[in-house]
Amino acid sequence: MDMHNCRLCPRECGTDRYTDTGFCGCRADIRAAKAYLHMWEEPCISGTRGSGTVFFSGCNLKCCFCQNYQISHETRGKEITESRLAEIFLELQKQGAHNINLVSPTPYVPQITAALDMCREKLNIPIVYNTGGYEKVDTLKLLEGYIDVYLPDFKYFDDNLGKKYSGADNYFETVTDALREMYRQTGPCRIADGIIRRGTIIRHLALPSHRDDSVRILEWIAENLPRDGVLVSLMSQYTPFYKSYEHKEISRRISTFEYNYVLDKAVSLGLRGFMQERSSAKEEYTPDFDLSGI
């Protein structure tokens, strides 16, 4: 992929990332903010020992409510080489990680695959691609054979919401095309000893004032992907971070009624997966980006 004319993501901004930053805020060098054993992912990802999580700096979405805005919007982090990234993967494995969890990896796909090539023979745990879901199918195809588990967000059904809250055009079509490609690559979820080995888990963060949009997302998943093939992670953790206060309708936490309304729909559709307790909507669950492990 040509980093002189970057078109890795649906933005296709065409930036020469060797001399400038793309829409995502990233240059050609890898920039990462934290690497550690993360215990607060879905149970089949964190397990008992934690998920070996690497938080990359920058993002191709500009969500006004991003809890990780310090790294996604402000690109806080430290520059590292591909060889150092490969070392980090092996260090996390040695610490007992159930998997390698790549958070917001889209701007760095060529560098990540190069790092994985360097340590493939020694790395024997699954690789998780933890993404906002706004992906190009052509870029995802570059990852085939590298990624064992896809962990995408499906944020909005209504394109107007994608534009309003994440600055993303054509959000729905882009994400649904990406979800189909992810499932094509991984096939049905495979879990052994409580840990996912392969598959696609679709996350949806229920937003206040938008329960009907959440329901339409769940209906799309049920109608377009195998109900016994993918898992759905329905999250209640929404907290009005960053610039969410600019939008009155999402400047509060989700109510019990709203979340239960969406949860009941997921159950009635026969979707399998995980539900999150509303008590998890706390700021202390947000990582402290102290550059540890980098």
C-alpha positions as CSV (number, residue, x, y, z in Angstrom):
1,M,0.0,0.0,0.0
2,D,1.5,3.4,-1.1
3,M,2.0,5.6,2.0
4,H,3.0,8.4,-0.4
5,N,-0.7,8.5,-1.5
6,C,-2.5,7.0,1.4
7,R,-5.9,5.4,0.6
8,L,-6.0,2.8,3.3
9,C,-9.3,3.9,4.7
10,P,-12.6,5.1,3.2
11,R,-11.5,8.7,3.5
12,E,-9.0,8.1,0.7
13,C,-7.3,11.4,1.6
14,G,-4.3,10.7,-0.6
15,T,-1.8,12.2,1.9
16,D,1.9,11.6,1.5
17,R,2.3,10.3,5.1
18,Y,6.1,10.4,4.8
19,T,5.9,14.2,4.8
20,D,2.5,15.0,6.3
21,T,-0.3,13.6,8.5
22,G,-3.3,12.1,7.0
23,F,-6.9,12.7,8.0
24,C,-6.3,10.1,10.7
25,G,-3.6,12.3,12.2
26,C,-0.9,9.6,11.4
27,R,2.4,9.8,9.5
28,A,4.2,6.8,8.1
29,D,5.9,5.9,11.3
30,I,4.0,3.8,13.8
31,R,2.8,5.7,16.8
32,A,1.4,3.9,19.8
33,A,0.1,5.0,23.2
34,K,0.0,1.9,25.4
35,A,0.6,-1.8,25.4
36,Y,-0.6,-3.9,28.4
37,L,-2.8,-6.8,29.5
38,H,-6.3,-5.4,29.3
39,M,-9.0,-7.0,31.5
40,W,-12.0,-5.1,30.5
41,E,-12.8,-6.5,27.0
42,E,-15.5,-9.1,26.4
43,P,-15.0,-12.2,28.6
44,C,-13.9,-14.4,25.7
45,I,-11.2,-11.9,24.8
46,S,-9.8,-10.8,28.2
47,G,-10.3,-14.2,29.8
48,T,-8.5,-14.7,33.1
49,R,-5.1,-13.3,32.1
50,G,-6.0,-10.4,30.0
51,S,-5.9,-9.4,26.3
52,G,-2.5,-8.2,25.0
53,T,-3.7,-4.8,23.9
54,V,-1.8,-2.3,21.8
55,F,-3.4,1.2,21.5
56,F,-2.4,2.9,18.3
57,S,-2.5,6.7,18.0
58,G,-4.8,8.4,15.5
59,C,-8.1,7.2,14.0
60,N,-10.0,7.5,10.8
61,L,-13.2,8.4,12.7
62,K,-13.7,11.6,14.6
63,C,-16.3,10.5,17.1
64,C,-17.4,13.5,19.3
65,F,-17.9,11.1,22.2
66,C,-14.6,9.1,22.0
67,Q,-13.4,8.0,25.4
68,N,-9.9,7.6,24.0
69,Y,-9.8,11.0,22.4
70,Q,-6.3,11.7,23.9
71,I,-4.9,9.2,21.4
72,S,-7.5,9.1,18.6
73,H,-7.9,12.9,18.2
74,E,-4.9,14.3,19.8
75,T,-2.6,11.4,18.7
76,R,-0.8,11.2,22.0
77,G,1.8,8.4,21.8
78,K,5.4,7.4,21.0
79,E,6.9,6.5,17.7
80,I,8.1,2.9,17.4
81,T,9.6,0.8,14.7
82,E,8.1,-2.3,13.1
83,S,10.7,-4.4,14.8
84,R,9.8,-2.9,18.2
85,L,6.1,-3.6,17.5
86,A,7.0,-7.2,16.8
87,E,8.9,-7.3,20.2
88,I,5.9,-5.9,22.0
89,F,3.7,-8.7,20.6
90,L,6.1,-11.3,21.9
91,E,6.4,-9.6,25.2
92,L,2.7,-9.5,25.7
93,Q,2.5,-13.2,24.8
94,K,5.2,-14.0,27.3
95,Q,3.2,-12.1,30.0
96,G,0.4,-14.6,29.4
97,A,-1.9,-12.6,27.1
98,H,-4.7,-14.7,25.5
99,N,-4.4,-12.7,22.3
100,I,-2.8,-9.7,20.6
101,N,-5.5,-6.9,20.5
102,L,-4.8,-4.2,17.9
103,V,-6.9,-1.1,18.8
104,S,-7.5,1.5,16.1
105,P,-5.1,-0.2,13.8
106,T,-6.4,0.9,10.4
107,P,-3.8,3.6,9.6
108,Y,-1.0,1.2,10.3
109,V,-2.1,-2.0,8.4
110,P,1.1,-2.2,6.2
111,Q,3.3,-1.7,9.3
112,I,1.3,-4.2,11.4
113,T,1.5,-6.9,8.8
114,A,5.3,-6.3,8.5
115,A,5.7,-6.6,12.3
116,L,3.6,-9.8,12.3
117,D,5.8,-11.3,9.6
118,M,8.8,-10.7,11.8
119,C,7.5,-12.7,14.7
120,R,5.0,-15.1,13.1
121,E,7.0,-18.2,13.9
122,K,7.1,-17.4,17.6
123,L,3.6,-15.9,18.0
124,N,1.0,-18.6,18.7
125,I,-1.9,-16.6,20.1
126,P,-4.8,-15.1,18.1
127,I,-4.6,-11.7,16.6
128,V,-7.6,-9.4,17.2
129,Y,-8.4,-6.4,14.9
130,N,-10.3,-4.0,17.2
131,T,-11.7,-1.3,14.9
132,G,-14.3,1.4,14.7
133,G,-15.7,-0.5,11.7
134,Y,-15.1,2.2,9.1
135,E,-12.9,0.1,6.8
136,K,-12.2,-0.4,3.1
137,V,-12.8,-4.0,1.9
138,D,-9.6,-3.8,-0.2
139,T,-7.6,-3.0,3.0
140,L,-9.3,-5.8,4.9
141,K,-8.2,-8.2,2.2
142,L,-4.6,-7.3,2.9
143,L,-5.2,-8.7,6.4
144,E,-6.5,-12.1,5.3
145,G,-4.3,-14.7,6.9
146,Y,-3.1,-12.3,9.6
147,I,-6.2,-11.7,11.6
148,D,-8.0,-14.4,13.6
149,V,-10.7,-12.3,15.3
150,Y,-12.4,-9.1,14.0
151,L,-13.9,-6.9,16.7
152,P,-15.6,-4.0,14.8
153,D,-18.0,-1.4,16.0
154,F,-21.3,-0.9,14.3
155,K,-22.2,2.6,15.5
156,Y,-25.0,3.9,13.4
157,F,-27.7,2.7,11.0
158,D,-28.6,6.3,9.9
159,D,-25.9,7.8,7.8
160,N,-26.9,11.3,9.1
161,L,-25.8,10.1,12.6
162,G,-22.5,8.9,11.2
163,K,-21.8,12.3,9.7
164,K,-23.0,14.2,12.7
165,Y,-21.2,12.4,15.4
166,S,-18.2,10.8,13.6
167,G,-17.7,13.0,10.6
168,A,-18.1,10.0,8.4
169,D,-19.8,9.9,5.0
170,N,-21.6,6.8,3.7
171,Y,-21.1,5.2,7.1
172,F,-23.8,2.4,6.9
173,E,-22.8,1.0,3.5
174,T,-19.1,1.2,4.3
175,V,-19.4,-0.6,7.6
176,T,-21.9,-3.3,6.4
177,D,-19.6,-4.1,3.4
178,A,-16.7,-4.4,5.9
179,L,-18.7,-6.7,8.2
180,R,-19.4,-9.1,5.3
181,E,-15.8,-9.2,4.4
182,M,-14.7,-9.8,8.0
183,Y,-17.1,-12.7,8.3
184,R,-16.0,-14.1,5.0
185,Q,-12.4,-14.2,6.3
186,T,-13.1,-15.7,9.8
187,G,-16.2,-17.8,9.4
188,P,-18.2,-18.7,12.4
189,C,-16.9,-17.9,15.9
190,R,-14.8,-20.6,17.5
191,I,-14.4,-20.6,21.3
192,A,-12.2,-23.0,23.2
193,D,-11.8,-23.0,27.0
194,G,-13.8,-19.8,27.2
195,I,-11.4,-17.9,24.8
196,I,-12.3,-16.9,21.2
197,R,-9.9,-18.4,18.7
198,R,-11.5,-17.2,15.5
199,G,-14.5,-15.2,14.4
200,T,-16.2,-11.8,14.3
201,I,-17.7,-10.0,17.3
202,I,-19.8,-7.0,16.4
203,R,-19.9,-4.3,19.1
204,H,-22.7,-1.8,19.4
205,L,-22.6,1.1,21.9
206,A,-26.2,2.1,22.6
207,L,-26.5,5.9,22.5
208,P,-28.9,8.0,24.5
209,S,-31.9,9.3,22.5
210,H,-31.2,6.8,19.6
211,R,-32.7,3.4,20.7
212,D,-34.6,3.0,17.4
213,D,-31.3,3.3,15.5
214,S,-29.8,0.6,17.7
215,V,-32.8,-1.6,17.0
216,R,-32.3,-1.2,13.2
217,I,-28.7,-2.2,13.6
218,L,-29.6,-5.4,15.4
219,E,-32.2,-6.2,12.8
220,W,-29.7,-5.8,10.0
221,I,-27.3,-8.1,11.7
222,A,-30.0,-10.7,12.2
223,E,-31.1,-10.5,8.6
224,N,-27.7,-10.3,6.9
225,L,-25.2,-12.4,8.9
226,P,-25.6,-15.9,10.4
227,R,-27.1,-15.6,13.8
228,D,-25.2,-18.6,15.0
229,G,-22.0,-17.4,13.3
230,V,-21.3,-14.0,14.8
231,L,-21.5,-12.7,18.3
232,V,-22.9,-9.3,19.3
233,S,-21.6,-7.2,22.1
234,L,-24.2,-4.8,23.3
235,M,-22.6,-2.1,25.3
236,S,-24.2,0.3,27.8
237,Q,-21.0,2.2,28.8
238,Y,-21.7,5.4,26.9
239,T,-20.4,8.4,28.9
240,P,-20.5,11.9,27.5
241,F,-16.8,12.4,26.8
242,Y,-14.9,14.9,24.8
243,K,-17.2,17.0,22.6
244,S,-20.5,15.1,23.1
245,Y,-21.8,18.1,25.2
246,E,-22.1,20.0,21.9
247,H,-25.1,17.7,21.1
248,K,-27.8,18.0,23.8
249,E,-29.4,14.6,22.9
250,I,-26.3,12.7,23.7
251,S,-24.9,14.8,26.5
252,R,-26.1,12.3,29.2
253,R,-25.7,8.6,29.9
254,I,-28.2,6.2,28.5
255,S,-31.2,5.4,30.7
256,T,-32.1,1.9,32.0
257,F,-35.3,2.0,29.9
258,E,-33.4,2.8,26.7
259,Y,-30.8,0.1,27.2
260,N,-33.3,-2.5,28.2
261,Y,-35.4,-1.6,25.1
262,V,-32.4,-2.4,22.9
263,L,-31.4,-5.5,24.9
264,D,-34.9,-6.9,24.7
265,K,-34.8,-6.6,20.9
266,A,-31.5,-8.4,20.7
267,V,-32.9,-11.3,22.7
268,S,-36.1,-11.4,20.6
269,L,-34.0,-11.6,17.4
270,G,-32.1,-14.6,18.8
271,L,-28.7,-12.8,18.7
272,R,-25.9,-14.4,20.7
273,G,-23.2,-12.5,22.5
274,F,-22.7,-10.3,25.5
275,M,-24.5,-7.6,27.4
276,Q,-22.8,-5.0,29.6
277,E,-24.0,-3.9,33.0
278,R,-25.0,-0.3,33.1
279,S,-22.7,0.2,36.1
280,S,-19.8,-0.1,33.6
281,A,-20.5,3.4,32.4
282,K,-17.8,5.0,34.5
283,E,-14.8,7.1,33.6
284,E,-12.4,4.9,35.6
285,Y,-12.8,2.2,33.0
286,T,-11.1,4.4,30.5
287,P,-7.4,3.5,30.1
288,D,-4.8,5.9,31.4
289,F,-2.5,6.5,28.4
290,D,0.8,6.7,30.3
291,L,2.9,5.2,27.4
292,S,3.5,2.0,29.5
293,G,4.7,-1.0,27.7
294,I,5.8,0.9,24.6
